[in-house]
Amino acid sequence: MSLFWTILILLAVNAAAIAAMLLVRRRAPEGSYFKDGDRASGVFGVLAGGFAIFAGFIIFLAFTTYDQSRSGAEAEAITVIQQFESAELFPPAVRHRLTGQLVCYARSVVHREWPQMVAGKGGDTINPWGAALFQTLRVTDPRTATEQAAYGKYLDQRSDREKGRSDRLHGAEGIIPTSVWLVLILIAGVVFGFMLFFADSGEGVGAQAMLMGSAATVIVLTLAAINALNNPYRAGLGQIKPVAMQRSLRILDAERAIVNDRGPVPCDARGARVSS
């Protein structure tokens, strides 16, 4: 969720909550609807504490997935560079094909997979260049000790790349189920409803507005933070962007120039296959 929409929702909820409090305040008795304020405060502490503890566990879970997605994207990007360097030690018959397909893989991640993740999709798709790389690997016949060592290392790096990709895609569709969101919203509604019974005609309008507005702000911002962590690729503050893979693409271009790899790349600038 963007910062604009977060602020807009925060203002709307605050306006509605404060308006409800002031409306109830008109007919509220002095000292609020509770005759025993200490007991009511204790009950409110249980409600607010329950919401805080439950939301805290959800934030921890969501942040763990958020961090896993970010780390996976970085690990995948680094492994692509390592695979490129290993592929340079392969037999000449497949060397340029592999390096070109790795460049296409990186371009496809940035320009094709990332927009799908921003839309909350992509978790059950495969990267076509990952399959192409595997097909090329199947026809590779390493003969020298150097080629065989590079082949074994490349297989390990391929596993690391797939692991990084899996971690990156894990957070694309969100991990907090609808039932948990319903519980969070229900508890927040109970807290708001309980707050209305603290309406006190003997208190000033400003004090009553602050009482309700501060509680509404904390709850809305907590839910907004959970939503942001649950959707790490959606536009907004904290959005994970393909910075690591874009950096890898720049490094790949530099390394191709260093090793004088001028062979054609089998894709366009966005990672789409071009006819040979």
C-alpha positions in Angstrom: 0.0 0.0 0.0 1.4 3.4 -0.9 2.1 6.1 1.6 -0.7 8.2 0.1 -3.4 5.5 0.7 -2.0 4.7 4.1 -2.4 8.4 5.2 -5.8 8.6 3.6 -7.1 5.5 5.3 -5.6 6.7 8.6 -7.3 10.1 8.3 -10.6 8.5 7.3 -10.6 6.0 10.2 -9.6 8.7 12.7 -12.4 11.0 11.4 -15.0 8.2 11.7 -13.8 7.0 15.1 -13.6 10.5 16.6 -17.0 11.4 15.1 -18.6 8.3 16.7 -17.0 9.2 20.1 -18.2 12.8 20.0 -21.7 11.6 18.9 -21.9 9.1 21.8 -20.5 11.8 24.2 -23.6 14.0 23.7 -25.7 11.6 25.7 -23.0 10.1 27.9 -23.1 10.7 31.6 -20.3 12.4 33.4 -17.5 10.0 34.2 -18.3 7.7 31.2 -20.8 4.8 31.1 -18.7 2.8 33.5 -19.4 3.3 37.2 -16.1 1.6 38.1 -13.4 3.2 35.9 -10.6 1.1 37.3 -12.3 -2.1 36.5 -13.2 -0.9 33.0 -9.6 0.2 32.4 -8.4 -3.3 33.4 -10.7 -4.9 30.9 -9.6 -2.5 28.2 -6.0 -3.4 29.1 -6.8 -7.0 28.5 -8.4 -6.2 25.1 -5.6 -3.9 24.0 -2.9 -6.3 25.2 -4.5 -9.2 23.5 -4.6 -7.2 20.2 -1.0 -6.1 20.7 0.3 -9.7 21.4 -1.6 -11.2 18.5 -0.5 -8.5 16.1 3.1 -8.8 17.4 3.2 -12.5 16.5 1.7 -11.8 13.0 4.3 -9.0 12.5 7.1 -11.4 13.4 5.8 -14.0 11.0 5.3 -11.5 8.2 8.7 -9.9 8.7 10.4 -13.3 8.6 8.8 -13.9 5.2 9.7 -10.4 4.1 13.3 -10.9 5.0 13.4 -14.3 3.4 12.1 -12.9 0.2 14.6 -10.1 0.2 17.5 -12.4 1.0 16.4 -14.9 -1.6 16.4 -12.3 -4.3 19.9 -11.2 -3.4 21.2 -14.8 -3.2 19.7 -15.6 -6.6 21.3 -12.5 -8.1 24.7 -13.4 -6.7 24.5 -17.0 -7.8 23.7 -16.0 -11.4 27.1 -14.2 -11.5 28.8 -17.2 -10.0 27.2 -19.5 -12.6 28.4 -17.1 -15.4 32.0 -17.4 -14.1 31.7 -21.2 -13.8 30.3 -21.4 -17.3 33.4 -19.7 -18.7 35.3 -22.8 -17.9 32.9 -25.1 -19.8 33.7 -26.6 -23.2 33.5 -24.0 -26.0 30.6 -25.8 -27.6 28.2 -24.8 -24.8 30.1 -21.9 -23.1 28.6 -19.0 -25.0 25.1 -20.6 -25.1 25.1 -20.9 -21.3 26.4 -17.4 -20.6 23.8 -15.9 -23.0 21.0 -17.8 -21.4 22.1 -16.6 -17.9 21.9 -13.0 -19.1 18.4 -13.8 -20.4 17.5 -15.4 -17.1 18.5 -12.2 -15.2 16.6 -10.0 -17.7 13.5 -12.2 -17.4 13.6 -11.9 -13.6 13.7 -8.1 -13.7 11.3 -7.4 -16.5 8.9 -10.3 -16.6 8.8 -12.0 -13.2 9.0 -8.9 -11.0 5.8 -7.3 -12.5 4.0 -10.5 -11.8 5.1 -10.5 -8.2 4.0 -6.9 -7.8 0.5 -8.1 -8.9 0.6 -10.8 -6.3 1.2 -13.6 -8.8 4.0 -15.7 -10.1 4.4 -18.2 -7.3 3.5 -21.2 -9.5 5.3 -20.3 -12.7 8.7 -21.3 -14.0 11.3 -19.2 -15.6 11.6 -20.4 -19.2 15.3 -19.6 -19.2 15.8 -21.8 -16.2 14.5 -24.7 -18.3 16.7 -23.6 -21.3 19.8 -23.6 -19.0 19.0 -27.1 -17.9 18.5 -28.4 -21.5 21.9 -26.9 -22.4 23.5 -28.5 -19.3 22.2 -31.9 -20.3 24.2 -31.8 -23.6 27.4 -30.6 -21.9 30.2 -33.1 -22.0 33.1 -32.0 -19.7 36.3 -33.8 -20.5 39.2 -32.0 -18.8 39.7 -31.8 -15.0 38.9 -28.1 -15.1 35.7 -28.6 -17.1 34.6 -31.4 -14.8 35.3 -29.3 -11.7 33.4 -26.4 -13.2 30.5 -28.7 -14.1 30.2 -30.0 -10.5 30.4 -26.5 -9.1 27.8 -25.2 -11.6 25.3 -27.9 -10.4 25.7 -26.8 -6.8 25.2 -23.2 -7.9 22.1 -24.2 -9.9 20.6 -25.6 -6.7 21.5 -22.4 -4.8 19.9 -20.3 -7.5 16.7 -22.3 -7.4 16.6 -22.0 -3.6 17.0 -18.3 -3.9 14.3 -18.0 -6.5 12.0 -20.1 -4.3 12.6 -17.8 -1.3 12.0 -14.8 -3.5 8.6 -16.1 -4.8 7.5 -17.3 -1.4 6.3 -13.8 -0.4 4.7 -12.9 -3.7 1.2 -14.0 -2.9 1.3 -13.2 0.9 1.4 -15.6 3.8 -1.2 -14.3 6.2 -4.5 -16.1 5.6 -7.9 -14.4 5.4 -9.0 -15.9 8.7 -6.2 -14.2 10.5 -7.1 -10.8 8.9 -10.7 -11.3 10.0 -9.6 -12.0 13.6 -7.4 -8.9 13.6 -10.1 -6.7 12.2 -12.7 -8.2 14.6 -10.5 -7.5 17.7 -9.8 -4.0 16.4 -13.6 -3.5 16.1 -14.1 -4.7 19.7 -11.4 -2.3 20.9 -13.1 0.6 19.1 -16.5 -0.4 20.5 -15.2 -0.6 24.0 -13.6 2.8 23.7 -17.0 4.3 23.0 -18.1 3.5 26.5 -15.4 5.8 27.8 -17.4 8.7 26.3 -17.7 11.4 29.0 -19.8 14.5 28.7 -17.8 16.0 31.5 -14.6 16.0 29.5 -13.7 18.4 26.8 -14.1 17.7 23.1 -10.3 17.8 22.6 -9.6 15.2 25.3 -12.3 12.8 24.0 -11.0 13.2 20.4 -7.4 12.5 21.6 -8.6 9.5 23.5 -10.2 7.9 20.5 -7.8 9.2 17.8 -4.7 7.9 19.5 -6.1 4.4 19.8 -7.3 4.5 16.2 -3.9 5.7 14.9 -2.0 2.9 16.7 -4.4 0.2 15.5 -4.5 1.4 11.9 -0.7 1.8 11.6 -0.2 -1.7 13.1 -2.5 -3.2 10.5 -0.8 -1.1 7.7 2.6 -2.4 8.8 1.3 -6.0 8.7 -0.1 -5.5 5.2 3.1 -4.0 4.0 5.2 -6.9 5.3 2.7 -9.4 3.9 3.0 -7.9 0.4 6.7 -7.2 0.1 6.6 -6.5 -3.7 3.6 -4.2 -3.8 4.2 -0.5 -4.4 4.8 1.5 -1.2 7.2 2.0 1.6 9.5 -1.0 2.1 8.8 -2.4 -1.4 11.4 -5.0 -2.5 12.7 -4.0 -5.9 14.9 -6.0 -8.3 18.0 -4.0 -7.3 20.2 -7.0 -6.8 19.4 -8.6 -10.2 19.8 -5.3 -11.9 23.2 -5.0 -10.4 24.0 -8.5 -11.5 23.1 -7.6 -15.1 25.5 -4.7 -15.0 28.2 -7.0 -13.7 27.4 -9.6 -16.3 27.8 -7.0 -19.1 31.2 -5.9 -17.6 32.4 -9.5 -17.3 31.3 -10.4 -20.8 33.4 -7.5 -22.1 36.4 -8.6 -20.0 36.3 -12.2 -21.4 35.6 -10.9 -24.9 32.2 -12.7 -25.0 30.6 -11.0 -28.0 28.2 -13.8 -28.9 24.6 -12.9 -29.5 22.2 -13.1 -26.6 19.1 -15.2 -27.4 16.6 -12.6 -26.0 15.7 -9.0 -26.1 16.3 -6.4 -23.4 13.3 -7.6 -21.5 14.2 -11.3 -21.5 11.8 -12.4 -24.2 13.1 -15.0 -26.6 14.1 -13.8 -30.0 14.1 -16.0 -33.1 17.6 -17.2 -34.1 
